[in-house]
Each structure stands twice: as structure tokens, then as C-alpha cells.
Amino acid sequence: MQIYHQVEFAGAAVVLRHEGDAAVAAYLDFLFADLCGSGEKESTAALEIVPHDEHLYLLREEEKPLFCGRLGVQFAAVLFDRVIFHLLNSQRDGVALHAGAVSWQGRTVLLPGQSGSGKSSVTACLCANGAAYLSDELIFLPDDGSGEVIAFPRPLCLKAGSAAVVRALLPTERQADILAEEGGGAVIPHRLLNPDFHLRRDPPSLLLFPRYQADAALTAEKLPGARASSLLMGCDVNARNLPDHGFRQLTQLARTVPAWQVSYSSFAGFAEMLAGLLENR
């Protein structure tokens, strides 16, 4: 059994193993290329991908089956969930948030939100309009006074509805580079939207809480610190590991970084609105 990838994030590591299968190797590189570590960190867990049947693979942990299927979108969703679980399961050195993140003209914008809020699709839209990608799912705020944002730079993972919208932002010749399932979602390499990728760790300049509403006009509502803090707590991934559930750190973030809730039904004008919010922060 070969170790092909060691995924590292926020001081933790997870090992991914396979049997030298070229298809699995290419698949893992597609999903985790920007998270590949040096292999020097002690891993917290090991996951295995092994052939199961013709064109099917089994994801397992300590010989326990977790998922069986083709190396596609659904397999990626289960694999990402399990990797993230192990990366954060013992994390006590800061707060992990469900959040997209982009760098806009050198300033970091966080897009916290639960599943369905639109953080992945908004992140994709901003990247297609010049923002540099950081993450569509997860960021970590170390509790060391640095103010850094550590991003989890996986490919963009989109549900069926938003996947169709984001795919329309790409030229036809790049569609073949997308991992998609008919009638399902898609996994889109972020460099297809903007090849300018540098994994920055700058402190956040703006908190943008996206809220998708059908037929809604694009509006931005300035949030008081207490409201922003409450919304951030709802996105806290590792709260159970922290003595105060991350309250102190997130309250400080909400007090010092401008926060806006943005309602939208389409991406028209979104990038221009963001530029205005940053200009007038």
C-alpha cells in the first residue's frame, strides 16, 4: 500500500493511500494538489481508496467501508467531508469556519455561510471577475494574535443548480476540465476561473454573508457587531473543541472587521458592489 498524498491544513495532516492505481493518483491530484504537504507532519488519520469492481472504488478507514462508487462528484464529497473531519477533529489552536474566501486587490474577503447560502457560487463569480481564489468551503483563524486567514484551497464544489450557472462563466474549450455528473453537481478547478493563484494569509478586510433569495434585487445590509458575531458562531466548525466555543475570537473579529449581509438572485453587479464596499470600509 503506497502513500500517495498527505493532506495538510492548519497544523494537522491526513494520509490518503492507494495501491498505485493511476486513475486514483490522478483523481487525488485533481482534488488535493493545492493541499499536498511535505509529509513531515504526523498524520491524525489514514484513508484508503481501493478497487472494488469494474470502474468502482471503495473508500475505507481502518478497513471500515465509507463509500463505494465511481471516482466522481459524489465520491469527492464524501472524501472531502472525511478529510476535513479528521483535520479538525482535535483542532484547539483557533477557530475553523464554513466560509469561502477570496483576495480582491490584495485584500482578503471572507464569505461565511452554511450549506445553501451560496458561498461557493459567489466565490466562483468573484474569481471569474478578477478575485484570486482562496477557498470555497473552509478557513482557519489561528488564535495566536497574527490575524491570519489560513484557507483550504480545494477545487470549487457546486450543487447542480449553481454548477450550471458557474459553468456558463467558462469558455466551451475548458468544460472538459470539469468533473461533473449528469443531473448532479460539479467539481471545478479554481484556476479555470482565474489562473492567478497565490495562497495568501492576510488578515480579513471584509466579512460578506451571502444570502440567496429567488427574484431578490442585489442589496447589501451593514451588520452591527453583535449580529455579525452571531452569524459567525453559526459557521463555527470546531466549536466543541474550544473552551468558549470560539466566542471570544469571533466576537473580536466581528468588532474589528466590517460585515455586510448581501441578498441576491443573480451575480449581476456583485463584483462592482464588492469593490464599493471595500472602498468605503
Residue, then its C-alpha position, 0 to 999 in steps of 0.5 A: m500500500q503506497i502513500y500517495h498524498q498527505v493532506e495538510f491544513a492548519g497544523a494537522a495532516v491526513v494520509l490518503r493511500h492507494e495501491g498505485d492505481a493511476a486513475v486514483a493518483a490522478y483523481l487525488d491530484f485533481l482534488f488535493a494538489d493545492l493541499c499536498g504537504s511535505g509529509e513531515k507532519e504526523s498524520t491524525a488519520a489514514l484513508e484508503i481508496v481501493p478497487h472494488d469492481e469494474h470502474l468502482y472504488l471503495l473508500r475505507e478507514e481502518e478497513k471500515p467501508l465509507f463509500c463505494g462508487r465511481l471516482g466522481v462528484q459524489f465520491a469527492a464529497v464524501l472524501f472531502d467531508r472525511v478529510i476535513f473531519h479528521l483535520l479538525n477533529s482535535q483542532r484547539d489552536g483557533v477557530a475553523l469556519h464554513a466560509g469561502a474566501v477570496s483576495w480582491q486587490g490584495r485584500t482578503v474577503l471572507l464569505p461565511g455561510q452554511s450549506g445553501s447560502g451560496k458561498s461557493s457560487v459567489t466565490a466562483c463569480l468573484c474569481a471569474n471577475g478578477a478575485a484570486y481564489l482562496s477557498d470555497e468551503l473552509i478557513f482557519l483563524p489561528d488564535d495566536g494574535s497574527g490575524e491570519v486567514i489560513a484557507f483550504p484551497r480545494p477545487l470549487c464544489l457546486k450543487a447542480g443548480s449553481a454548477a450550471v450557472v458557474r459553468a456558463l462563466l467558462p469558455t466551451e474549450r475548458q468544460a472538459d476540465i470539469l468533473a461533473e455528473e449528469g443531473g448532479g453537481a460539479v467539481i471545478p478547478h479554481r484556476l479555470l476561473n482565474p489562473d492567478f493563484h497565490l495562497r495568501r494569509d492576510p488578515p480579513s478586510l471584509l466579512l460578506f454573508p451571502r444570502y440567496q433569495a429567488d427574484a431578490a434585487l442585489t442589496a447589501e445590509k451593514l451588520p452591527g457587531a453583535r449580529a455579525s458575531s452571531l452569524l459567525m458562531g453559526c459557521d463555527v466548525n470546531a466549536r466543541n473543541l474550544p473552551d468558549h466555543g470560539f466566542r471570544q475570537l469571533t466576537q473580536l473579529a466581528r468588532t474589528v472587521p466590517a460585515w455586510q449581509v448581501s441578498y441576491s438572485s443573480f451575480a449581476g453587479f456583485a463584483e462592482m458592489l464588492a469593490g464599493l464596499l471595500e472602498n468605503r470600509 
